[in-house]
Every structure is written in C-alpha cells, then in structure tokens.
Amino acid sequence: MTTARHVIFGTGAIGLATYDALRRRGETVRLVNRSGHAPVPDDVEVIGGDARDPAFTTAAAHGASVVYQTLNPPYTQWTAQFPALQAGVLAAAKTTGARLVSMENVYMYGRPNGQPLTEDRAYAAHTTKGQLRARMARELLAAHKAGRVEVAIGRASDYFGPRGGAQSNLGDRVFPAALAGKTATVLGDPDQPHTYTYIPDIGEGLATLGGHADAPGEVWHLPNDPDTKTTRQLVDVIYQHVGHPHGKLRAMPALVLRVLGLANPTLRELVEMQYQFAEPFIVDSSKIATKLGVRATPTDHALADTLDTYRPKPKA
C-alpha cells in the first residue's frame, strides 16, 4: 500500500470530484470502493472491499490524515446499507486518528416552509430517508463532541455537473436532449426556484473541509450560486448554449412518478422526496463563503462546462 494523506471512500461523481480537487492541490490520494477499479490514472491507488467492515476500512485508511465519506448506496438500499457504511468509515477515522469529512444532502431539514435552508435549521424531516439522514448526522456530531474523532460535515442540494448522470435532475435526461434539439424531462414543478449544487464545487468544498483548521465540529453547506433560478430557467440556459432560444421541457409530476413507481423500485423511492420541488427550495451557503472563502462557480459557466462533457468527443 502506498502512502496517501487523503483517503476517499466512494468513487461516484462526488468522490471523483473530491479526488480532482485534492490532486489540483498536489495531495496524495487513495480511493476505496467495492470493485477496486476507478477511472483514474494508473499511479493512483484504488482498493476494493466492503466499507461496512471496520477491519477493512481501517486497513484502507492506514496512514491517512483525512478520510472522506462519499459513499452512496442505491436509493432502494439506503436503510439497509447506509448506517453500516458510515459506521465503517467512522471506525477507520477513530482508529487512525484521521479527520473525517462526511458528504451529506439536506433531506434531514424537511420542508423549507418558505425559508432558505441554513446550517442551524432544525431537523424536521417527515420522510424515511430524511429521518435516516438526521440520525446519521447526529451520530457523527456526537462522536466529534465526545472527542472520539474530528468531524466536518458538508451538505449539498441536488447536484449537477460532470459525471452527474441519470441521478441528477439536470443530467442525462436534459443535456443529451438539448444537444439533439429534443424535449428534456425533469422531476417536479420546473417553475419553482430550486438550488442545484455544481459537482466540482462539492469537490472543492469537501477538500477545503479536509484541510481547514476551522472546519471540524461544524456543518457546512457546500457552495451554491446565490442567484437561485427555477429549473425551467436553468434548462433554458442549457438550450441557449446549443443555439436554441428556449428549452423544450416536459415535467414529470409527482402523480405520474407515483404511478411509474409501482413498477420501478428506484422511482418509487423518489416519490417521498418530491416535496423539494413543490415550493421554493433554496439552500444558503453563505457560511462557507464567508468563513472559509469557498464560493460557487457561476451557474451559467457551470452549465456550459457540464454541457461540454456531453458533447461527442472527436475521433482520434
């Protein structure tokens, strides 16, 4: 095993964005996933195993100063797998003495009720997944308060960007359609203001939490462009980048999603989260901008850069 100051558990879009941010800083990084393979250069160590096994995670984190929890089990397996995955990474951080940077979403807050979501918001989740997220967050913060491990938590809203894929509302159902001049599909009400967090900004934020002296013991909303737009406005910007004045958009209402969910377990799991698109959903990230100096990429630039990742690559 090579020496690495930073060990990232999870090689999905967020884990790889964190890897990118750390490599730009010249840091040594080890990646950990189930398969032992990841789309990174050959000189980067990738270890395969089950992160629910504390013995495995502790060995994988050997020599680390910071470990990052960016794991994300299938939506249908959250209750069965997520607590054990977090427990495995937490055990590794405790044993090795590394700082734990944990990636979270904002499900634990529940409905916005007309107010922007801030880090001091009470946990009022009414959904199964939100209540699970609240329990997991409390576990980490309690471990930090007890002095067992140094913890910093980063939270993002719905994400978009490179590698966002089908999991992103602004992903595979939108960018390819724009490039083809066809109709894009999004979930929920597209005319509600909605915060989307750019994946590379998530990586930058988590990397900052791994190194900044003021990060531990706190929850930080990862950088969001404060100029919050509706989903329809964002789709319009994407289509404008490919030469169309307005987007072609089809929204999937919650009722349709519920019907489709009868036959599709993943869609069924999305039903309870559709409250996020029923009213303005704004996630305030001024804390990380003010205190740690991490600011979001302007949304127009972020959408243009994401679109470029979907364009056909020239043949060699």
C-alpha positions in Angstrom: 0.0 0.0 0.0 1.4 3.4 -1.0 1.4 6.4 1.4 -1.6 8.8 1.0 -2.6 11.7 3.2 -6.2 11.6 1.9 -8.4 8.5 1.6 -11.7 8.8 -0.2 -14.4 6.2 0.4 -16.6 6.1 -2.7 -15.7 6.8 -6.4 -19.0 8.1 -7.7 -19.4 11.7 -9.0 -18.7 13.2 -5.6 -15.8 11.0 -4.7 -14.1 11.7 -8.0 -14.8 15.4 -7.8 -13.1 15.4 -4.4 -10.2 13.4 -5.8 -9.9 16.1 -8.6 -9.8 18.9 -6.1 -7.1 17.2 -3.9 -4.9 16.4 -6.9 -5.1 20.0 -8.0 -3.7 20.8 -4.6 -0.8 18.3 -5.2 -2.1 16.0 -2.5 -1.6 12.2 -2.4 -4.9 10.3 -2.6 -6.1 6.7 -2.2 -9.5 5.7 -3.4 -11.7 3.0 -1.9 -14.7 1.3 -3.5 -16.2 -2.1 -3.8 -14.6 -3.1 -7.1 -11.0 -1.9 -6.7 -11.3 -0.1 -10.1 -11.9 3.6 -10.9 -11.4 5.9 -13.9 -8.2 7.5 -12.6 -4.5 7.4 -13.7 -2.5 4.2 -13.1 -0.4 5.9 -10.4 -3.5 6.4 -8.1 -4.1 3.5 -5.7 -7.6 2.1 -5.7 -8.6 -0.5 -3.1 -11.6 -2.8 -3.3 -13.6 -4.1 -0.4 -16.7 -3.7 1.7 -16.8 -0.4 3.6 -19.3 -1.9 6.1 -16.4 -4.0 7.5 -14.4 -1.9 10.1 -11.3 -4.1 9.7 -11.3 -3.4 6.0 -11.9 0.4 6.3 -9.2 0.7 9.0 -6.7 -1.0 6.8 -7.7 1.0 3.8 -7.3 4.3 5.8 -3.8 3.4 7.0 -1.5 6.4 7.1 -4.3 8.9 6.3 -4.6 12.4 7.8 -8.1 12.8 6.3 -10.8 10.3 5.2 -13.8 11.3 3.1 -17.1 9.6 3.3 -18.7 10.0 -0.2 -20.4 6.6 -0.3 -23.9 6.5 -1.7 -25.7 3.1 -1.8 -28.6 2.5 -4.2 -31.6 4.5 -3.2 -33.6 1.3 -2.6 -30.8 0.1 -0.1 -30.4 3.2 2.0 -32.0 1.9 5.2 -30.2 -1.5 4.9 -26.7 -0.2 3.9 -26.1 3.4 4.7 -25.7 3.3 8.5 -23.3 0.4 8.3 -21.3 2.2 5.6 -21.0 5.3 7.7 -20.1 3.2 10.8 -17.3 1.6 8.8 -15.7 4.9 7.8 -16.2 6.3 11.2 -14.4 3.4 12.8 -11.5 3.9 10.3 -11.2 7.6 11.3 -11.3 6.8 15.0 -8.6 4.1 14.8 -6.2 6.0 12.5 -6.8 9.4 14.1 -7.7 10.9 10.8 -10.2 13.8 10.3 -13.5 12.5 8.9 -15.1 14.7 6.2 -18.7 13.4 5.5 -20.7 14.2 2.5 -24.4 14.7 3.2 -27.5 16.1 1.5 -30.2 18.3 3.0 -33.0 15.8 3.5 -32.9 16.0 7.3 -34.3 19.5 7.3 -37.7 18.5 5.8 -39.9 21.1 4.1 -38.4 24.6 3.7 -41.8 26.3 4.5 -40.9 29.4 2.7 -37.5 29.9 4.3 -33.9 29.3 2.9 -32.2 26.3 4.4 -29.3 27.2 6.7 -26.9 25.1 8.7 -28.7 26.0 12.0 -32.0 24.7 10.7 -33.8 22.2 13.0 -34.1 18.6 11.7 -37.7 18.2 10.9 -37.7 15.5 8.2 -41.1 13.9 7.5 -39.6 11.3 5.1 -37.9 8.0 5.8 -34.7 9.0 4.0 -34.7 12.4 5.7 -35.1 10.8 9.2 -32.3 8.4 8.4 -30.0 11.3 7.3 -30.8 13.1 10.6 -29.8 10.0 12.7 -26.6 9.6 10.8 -25.6 13.3 11.1 -26.3 13.2 14.8 -24.1 10.2 15.2 -21.2 11.9 13.6 -21.6 15.2 15.5 -21.9 13.2 18.8 -18.6 11.4 18.0 -16.9 14.7 17.4 -18.3 16.3 20.6 -17.2 13.3 22.6 -13.7 13.7 21.3 -13.5 10.3 19.6 -12.9 11.7 16.1 -12.6 15.0 14.4 -15.6 15.5 12.0 -16.5 18.1 9.4 -19.8 17.7 7.5 -20.5 19.1 4.0 -24.1 19.2 2.7 -25.2 19.8 -0.9 -28.5 20.3 -2.6 -29.5 18.3 -5.7 -26.3 18.2 -7.7 -25.4 18.6 -11.4 -22.2 18.5 -13.4 -19.6 16.2 -14.8 -20.4 12.5 -14.1 -23.9 13.5 -12.7 -25.5 11.0 -15.0 -29.1 9.8 -14.5 -29.1 10.5 -10.8 -29.1 14.3 -11.5 -32.3 16.1 -12.3 -30.1 18.2 -14.6 -28.2 15.3 -16.1 -28.9 12.5 -18.6 -32.5 13.5 -19.1 -31.6 17.1 -20.1 -28.2 17.6 -21.7 -28.4 15.0 -24.4 -31.9 16.1 -25.3 -30.6 19.7 -25.6 -27.8 18.7 -27.9 -30.3 16.7 -30.0 -32.9 19.5 -30.1 -35.3 17.2 -28.4 -37.5 17.6 -25.3 -35.9 17.3 -21.9 -37.6 15.7 -18.9 -37.3 16.9 -15.3 -38.9 15.8 -12.0 -41.3 18.1 -10.1 -42.5 21.6 -10.8 -40.0 23.3 -13.0 -41.2 26.8 -12.2 -40.2 26.7 -8.5 -36.8 28.3 -7.6 -34.5 25.4 -6.8 -30.9 25.3 -5.6 -28.6 22.9 -7.5 -25.0 22.4 -6.4 -22.3 22.0 -9.0 -20.4 18.8 -8.6 -16.8 20.3 -8.9 -17.8 22.9 -6.3 -18.8 20.0 -4.0 -15.3 18.5 -4.5 -13.6 21.8 -3.8 -15.7 22.3 -0.7 -15.0 18.8 0.7 -11.3 19.2 0.0 -11.3 22.5 1.9 -13.1 20.9 4.8 -10.3 18.3 4.8 -7.6 20.9 5.4 -9.0 24.0 7.0 -8.4 24.4 10.7 -11.8 25.9 11.3 -13.8 23.2 9.6 -14.2 20.5 12.3 -17.2 20.3 14.5 -19.3 22.2 12.1 -21.9 21.6 9.4 -21.2 23.4 6.1 -23.5 23.9 3.1 -21.3 23.4 0.1 -21.1 26.3 -2.4 -24.2 27.3 -4.2 -24.6 30.2 -6.6 -26.8 32.7 -4.6 -28.6 33.7 -7.8 -31.2 30.9 -7.5 -33.2 30.1 -10.6 -36.0 27.9 -11.5 -35.4 24.5 -13.1 -37.0 25.8 -16.3 -34.7 28.8 -16.4 -31.7 26.6 -16.0 -32.9 24.3 -18.8 -33.4 27.4 -21.0 -29.8 28.4 -20.3 -28.6 24.9 -21.4 -30.6 25.1 -24.7 -29.3 28.6 -25.3 -25.8 27.2 -25.1 -26.6 24.9 -28.0 -28.3 27.7 -30.1 -32.0 27.3 -29.1 -33.6 30.4 -27.6 -35.8 28.3 -25.2 -35.7 24.9 -23.8 -38.1 22.1 -24.7 -39.2 20.8 -21.4 -41.5 18.0 -20.1 -42.1 17.9 -16.4 -42.9 14.6 -14.6 -45.5 15.5 -11.8 -45.5 13.6 -8.5 -48.7 11.7 -9.5 -47.0 10.3 -12.7 -43.9 9.4 -10.7 -46.1 7.6 -8.2 -47.7 5.5 -10.9 -44.4 4.7 -12.6 -43.0 3.8 -9.2 -45.4 0.9 -9.0 -43.2 -1.0 -11.4 -39.8 0.7 -10.8 -38.4 0.5 -7.2 -35.9 3.4 -7.8 -38.7 5.7 -9.0 -40.8 4.6 -6.0 -38.1 5.8 -3.7 -38.2 9.2 -5.3 -41.8 9.8 -4.6 -41.4 10.9 -0.9 -38.8 13.5 -1.9 -40.9 15.4 -4.4 -41.8 18.0 -1.7 -38.5 19.6 -2.6 -39.9 20.6 -6.0 -43.3 21.8 -4.7 -42.2 25.2 -3.3 -39.1 27.4 -3.5 -36.2 25.2 -2.3 -33.2 27.4 -1.6 -30.1 26.2 0.2 -28.0 29.1 1.7 -24.2 28.5 1.5 -23.0 32.0 2.7 -21.3 30.4 5.8 -18.7 28.5 3.8 -18.2 31.5 1.5 -17.7 33.9 4.4 -15.8 31.8 6.8 -13.7 29.5 4.6 -13.6 31.5 1.4 -15.2 28.8 -0.8 -17.5 30.2 -3.5 -19.6 28.6 -6.1 -18.9 28.6 -9.9 -21.4 31.0 -11.6 -24.3 28.8 -12.8 -24.0 29.8 -16.4 -20.4 28.7 -16.5 -21.1 25.5 -14.7 -23.9 24.6 -17.1 -21.7 25.3 -20.1 -18.9 23.2 -18.7 -21.3 20.3 -18.0 -22.7 20.6 -21.5 -19.2 20.2 -22.9 -18.8 16.8 -21.1 -21.9 15.6 -23.0 -20.7 16.7 -26.4 -19.5 13.9 -28.7 -15.7 13.5 -28.4 -13.7 13.9 -31.7 -12.4 10.6 -33.0 -8.7 10.1 -32.7 
